Structures are given as structure tokens and as C-alpha cells.
Amino acid sequence: MIKSFCHIAFLLALVVLMGSSCINTKKLQYMQGSFDTSKLASYTIPVPVIQKGDLLSILVFSDNPKATALYNQSVSATSTTAMANSSENGGLPSVTAPGYLVDEHGDIQFQGVGQMHIEGLTKAGLVELLNSKLKDSLLTHPYYNIRFLNYKITIIGDVAKPAIYSVPSERVNILEAIGMAGDLNITARRDNIRIIRETNGKREFGSIDLRQPDIFTSPFYQLQQNDVIYVDFNKTKASTSDVVTVRNISIITGIITTLAVIYSILRK
């Protein structure tokens, strides 16, 4: 009789513990509801615009390699090593890595040419500017390889791996960013992902509700370089869940221990 009672009490305690940790899975689901596929079929990826503080790699090529060499930065052993060690800095290039840093005036000192104002230009716009200075007069059939060396996003808050992430492809959306960070934690709010964006000296603030299928139409779905993504946590759920779970575990442990002692005494 006593033994059966202990078993029943243990099962009841287990049910209470499981009930205290239950989570409304609907709140954790992304993109709930139906999709308007005709509306979401087409999309536009924003073209990166050069900003102050950007670090650019600009390689020049032409029909005359010897003449072209004047306009390319030399890559020393130290610089190459710095780039190789950049993985220790979250994949971001070291400050000693080769590249053109856009200064506070939006200018760079381009090798063999001098000062050029490039803030606000796309890579295509920079190509036009370079052609205006190099094509025909100095080089024959020049072409260029231009990359953002510091194209990065920052993900902080209630995610598995908050960090600064470099994006070699120079394009990333909010879902890819969350995947890079190891997904949201269970306690994270999915209805208000905040994005902080700085463009041309102005700061924009946006938010995305991951539970809605129309996130694809948001101007903040496609991220831009230097975007900061902040994932808030559900304060009520987090605090309540932790306190209640700890309390219930303590109570259940006490009940089981007491019943075990009583059962042991009655058996003698």
C-alpha cells in the first residue's frame, strides 16, 4: 500500500514538473499563416553603398600588367599573415591588412592617383570614377576587382552565439543572420527583432516580427553592412519560468525524499 502510494506521488510530482516547463510552441514558430506567393516571388537586393569607415580592396587590371602594377597596393608578408589571422577576429580583416580605408571625409588616397572622394558611391560608381582617371590616358582596357573587406553585421541579445559576423558574399538577410548566430534561444522574443542601421550619417531603427509571413516585404529583411541586430528576451517568461521551475524542483525533491524516508521506516 505504502509502495503504491509512493509511486503515485512520484508520478504526480513528475506531472507537475513537466507542466511547469511546458512552452507554448506556437509562440516559437516562424512565419505563421499563409503566404501570398505572387506578392513575395520578386525581391530586390540592396546594392552596398560606400560609407565612412569602410575598408575596400581595389585591384586594377589592364592590357599592360607592368603599367597596372603602379595602381595596386603591394601585399607584404606581414599583411598576408594579418589576413590569415583575421579568423581570430571573427573573420574580420586585421587593421594591418591591405586595403583602402574611407576616412572621416569620405575620401581615400588611391595609389598612383591620390585623393578620391568615394563616399556614397556603389561599386559600379567607383568603377566609373576610376575609369575617368585611368582609362585611355593611363591604362588600356582597365577593369577592377572591388570588395568590401569589412562587410559585417552584429548580432546581440538572446541568441545562441552573439558576435560580429563578416559576410564575404556582401549580401545577407535576417533569417541567414539568425542562422549564423545559431538561432534564437527559447526565451527570445520573435515578434520584435530590432535592426539598427547607419546610412550617410543617419541612424535608422526597424523591427521585424518573425511570426508573420510578410517579413519578406520589410525593408529590413535584407540586411546592409554594419547593421546591428538586437534580439530581446521575453522578460516575463524568462523570470517566471526560472523561478517556478527551481521552486517546483525543490518541492518535488523534498516530497520524494520524505516519502522515501517514511517508506523505509515502515518497512522495518
C-alpha positions as CSV (number, residue, x, y, z in Angstrom):
1,M,0.0,0.0,0.0
2,I,2.7,2.4,1.0
3,K,4.8,1.5,-2.0
4,S,1.9,2.2,-4.4
5,F,1.3,5.5,-2.7
6,C,4.9,6.5,-3.3
7,H,4.7,5.5,-6.9
8,I,1.5,7.6,-7.4
9,A,3.1,10.6,-5.6
10,F,6.2,10.4,-7.7
11,L,4.1,10.3,-10.9
12,L,2.0,13.3,-9.7
13,A,5.2,15.2,-8.9
14,L,6.6,14.4,-12.3
15,V,3.4,15.7,-14.0
16,V,3.7,19.0,-12.0
17,L,7.3,19.4,-13.0
18,M,6.6,18.8,-16.7
19,G,3.6,21.1,-16.6
20,S,5.8,23.9,-15.1
21,S,8.2,23.7,-18.0
22,C,5.6,23.5,-20.8
23,I,6.1,26.1,-23.5
24,N,3.6,27.4,-26.0
25,T,5.2,26.2,-29.1
26,K,3.1,28.4,-31.3
27,K,5.0,31.4,-29.9
28,L,8.2,29.9,-31.1
29,Q,7.2,29.2,-34.7
30,Y,8.5,31.4,-37.5
31,M,6.3,32.8,-40.4
32,Q,2.9,31.6,-39.2
33,G,-0.1,31.7,-41.5
34,S,-0.4,31.5,-45.3
35,F,1.9,33.0,-47.9
36,D,1.0,35.2,-50.8
37,T,3.4,33.7,-53.2
38,S,2.6,36.0,-56.0
39,K,3.4,39.0,-53.8
40,L,6.6,37.5,-52.4
41,A,8.0,36.0,-55.6
42,S,10.1,39.0,-56.7
43,Y,12.6,40.8,-54.5
44,T,15.3,43.4,-54.7
45,I,18.7,43.1,-53.0
46,P,20.1,46.5,-51.9
47,V,23.4,47.5,-53.5
48,P,26.0,48.3,-50.9
49,V,27.0,51.9,-50.7
50,I,30.4,53.0,-49.6
51,Q,30.4,54.8,-46.2
52,K,32.9,56.4,-43.9
53,G,35.0,53.7,-42.1
54,D,34.6,51.1,-44.9
55,L,37.7,49.2,-45.8
56,L,37.9,48.4,-49.6
57,S,40.1,46.1,-51.6
58,I,40.6,47.7,-55.1
59,L,42.6,45.6,-57.6
60,V,43.3,47.1,-61.1
61,F,43.9,45.1,-64.2
62,S,44.6,46.1,-67.8
63,D,46.3,45.1,-71.0
64,N,49.7,46.2,-69.7
65,P,50.5,44.4,-66.4
66,K,53.6,46.5,-65.8
67,A,51.7,49.8,-66.0
68,T,48.9,48.3,-63.9
69,A,51.2,47.4,-61.1
70,L,51.6,51.1,-60.2
71,Y,48.0,51.3,-59.1
72,N,47.9,48.2,-56.9
73,Q,48.9,48.0,-53.3
74,S,51.8,45.6,-52.6
75,V,50.9,42.8,-50.3
76,S,53.7,42.2,-47.9
77,A,54.3,39.1,-45.9
78,T,53.1,40.9,-42.8
79,S,49.9,41.9,-44.4
80,T,49.3,38.4,-45.7
81,T,49.8,37.0,-42.3
82,A,47.4,39.5,-40.8
83,M,44.7,38.5,-43.3
84,A,45.3,34.8,-42.5
85,N,45.0,35.5,-38.8
86,S,41.8,37.5,-39.3
87,S,39.7,34.4,-38.4
88,E,40.8,35.0,-34.8
89,N,38.8,38.3,-35.0
90,G,35.5,36.8,-36.1
91,G,36.6,36.6,-39.7
92,L,37.2,40.4,-39.9
93,P,40.3,41.8,-41.5
94,S,43.1,42.9,-39.2
95,V,43.9,46.6,-39.1
96,T,47.2,45.9,-40.7
97,A,45.6,44.2,-43.7
98,P,45.9,45.9,-47.1
99,G,43.0,48.0,-48.3
100,Y,41.7,51.5,-48.6
101,L,40.1,52.9,-45.5
102,V,37.5,55.5,-46.2
103,D,38.3,58.4,-43.9
104,E,36.0,60.8,-42.0
105,H,35.7,63.0,-45.1
106,G,34.6,60.0,-47.3
107,D,38.0,60.0,-49.1
108,I,40.7,57.5,-49.9
109,Q,44.3,58.0,-51.0
110,F,44.4,55.8,-54.1
111,Q,47.8,54.5,-55.1
112,G,49.2,56.2,-58.2
113,V,46.2,58.7,-58.3
114,G,45.9,60.5,-55.0
115,Q,42.9,61.6,-53.1
116,M,39.5,60.5,-54.3
117,H,36.1,61.1,-52.8
118,I,34.1,57.9,-52.9
119,E,31.5,58.1,-50.0
120,G,28.0,57.4,-51.3
121,L,29.2,55.5,-54.4
122,T,28.3,51.9,-55.2
123,K,31.0,49.6,-56.6
124,A,29.7,50.4,-60.1
125,G,30.0,54.2,-59.3
126,L,33.6,53.6,-58.1
127,V,34.4,51.8,-61.4
128,E,33.2,54.9,-63.3
129,L,35.3,57.2,-61.2
130,L,38.4,55.0,-61.7
131,N,37.8,54.9,-65.4
132,S,37.6,58.7,-65.5
133,K,41.1,58.8,-64.0
134,L,42.8,55.8,-65.6
135,K,41.1,54.7,-68.8
136,D,42.8,55.5,-72.1
137,S,45.0,58.3,-70.7
138,L,47.0,55.9,-68.5
139,L,45.7,52.3,-69.0
140,T,44.3,50.4,-71.9
141,H,41.1,48.4,-71.2
142,P,41.3,48.6,-67.4
143,Y,38.9,46.6,-65.2
144,Y,38.7,46.3,-61.5
145,N,38.0,43.9,-58.7
146,I,36.4,45.8,-55.8
147,R,35.4,44.2,-52.5
148,F,34.3,45.4,-49.0
149,L,36.8,43.9,-46.6
150,N,34.8,44.8,-43.6
151,Y,31.3,43.9,-44.7
152,K,29.9,42.8,-41.4
153,I,26.8,42.6,-39.2
154,T,26.5,42.4,-35.4
155,I,24.0,40.1,-33.7
156,I,23.5,40.6,-29.9
157,G,20.9,39.6,-27.4
158,D,19.1,36.3,-26.8
159,V,20.7,34.2,-29.5
160,A,22.9,31.1,-29.2
161,K,26.1,32.8,-30.5
162,P,26.1,36.6,-30.3
163,A,29.0,38.1,-32.2
164,I,30.2,40.2,-35.1
165,Y,30.0,38.2,-38.3
166,S,31.8,39.0,-41.6
167,V,29.9,38.4,-44.8
168,P,32.2,37.6,-47.7
169,S,29.3,37.5,-50.2
170,E,28.3,41.1,-49.3
171,R,24.6,40.0,-49.0
172,V,22.7,38.6,-46.1
173,N,19.1,38.6,-44.9
174,I,17.7,38.5,-41.4
175,L,17.0,34.7,-41.5
176,E,20.5,33.9,-42.6
177,A,21.9,36.2,-39.9
178,I,19.9,34.3,-37.2
179,G,21.2,31.1,-38.6
180,M,24.8,32.3,-38.4
181,A,24.1,33.1,-34.7
182,G,22.9,29.6,-34.0
183,D,19.2,30.5,-34.0
184,L,17.2,32.3,-31.3
185,N,17.0,31.0,-27.8
186,I,13.7,29.7,-26.5
187,T,13.3,32.7,-24.3
188,A,13.8,35.2,-27.2
189,R,11.1,37.4,-28.5
190,R,10.2,36.6,-32.0
191,D,7.8,39.4,-32.5
192,N,10.2,42.3,-32.3
193,I,13.6,41.7,-33.8
194,R,15.3,45.2,-33.8
195,I,17.6,46.4,-36.5
196,I,19.8,49.4,-36.1
197,R,21.2,50.8,-39.4
198,E,23.5,53.7,-40.1
199,T,23.5,55.3,-43.5
200,N,25.0,58.5,-44.7
201,G,25.5,59.8,-41.1
202,K,21.9,59.0,-40.1
203,R,20.6,56.2,-37.9
204,E,17.5,54.2,-38.7
205,F,15.6,51.8,-36.4
206,G,13.5,49.0,-37.7
207,S,11.8,45.9,-36.3
208,I,10.7,42.6,-37.8
209,D,8.1,40.1,-36.5
210,L,9.4,36.7,-37.4
211,R,6.0,35.1,-36.8
212,Q,4.5,36.9,-39.8
213,P,5.0,35.7,-43.3
214,D,5.2,39.2,-44.7
215,I,8.7,39.7,-43.2
216,F,10.0,39.3,-46.8
217,T,8.5,42.6,-47.7
218,S,10.2,44.5,-44.9
219,P,12.9,47.0,-45.9
220,F,15.0,45.4,-43.1
221,Y,14.7,41.8,-44.3
222,Q,17.7,42.3,-46.5
223,L,20.5,43.5,-44.2
224,Q,23.1,46.0,-45.1
225,Q,26.8,46.3,-44.0
226,N,27.3,47.4,-40.4
227,D,23.7,46.6,-39.4
228,V,23.2,45.7,-35.7
229,I,20.5,43.1,-34.9
230,Y,19.2,43.0,-31.3
231,V,17.1,40.1,-30.1
232,D,15.2,40.9,-26.9
233,F,14.2,38.2,-24.5
234,N,10.8,37.6,-23.0
235,K,11.4,39.1,-19.6
236,T,8.1,37.8,-18.1
237,K,8.5,34.3,-19.4
238,A,12.2,34.1,-18.6
239,S,11.9,35.3,-15.0
240,T,8.7,33.4,-14.2
241,S,9.9,30.1,-15.8
242,D,13.2,30.1,-13.9
243,V,11.7,30.9,-10.5
244,V,8.8,28.5,-10.8
245,T,11.0,25.7,-12.2
246,V,13.5,26.0,-9.4
247,R,10.7,26.2,-6.8
248,N,8.9,23.1,-8.2
249,I,12.1,21.1,-8.4
250,S,12.8,21.9,-4.7
251,I,9.3,21.0,-3.6
252,I,9.3,17.8,-5.6
253,T,12.7,16.7,-4.3
254,G,11.5,17.3,-0.8
255,I,8.3,15.3,-1.3
256,I,10.2,12.4,-2.8
257,T,12.8,12.4,-0.1
258,T,10.2,12.5,2.6
259,L,8.2,9.6,1.1
260,A,11.3,7.6,0.7
261,V,12.2,8.0,4.4
262,I,8.6,7.2,5.5
263,Y,8.6,4.1,3.3
264,S,12.0,3.0,4.6
265,I,10.8,3.3,8.3
266,L,7.5,1.5,7.7
267,R,9.3,-1.5,6.1
268,K,11.3,-2.2,9.2
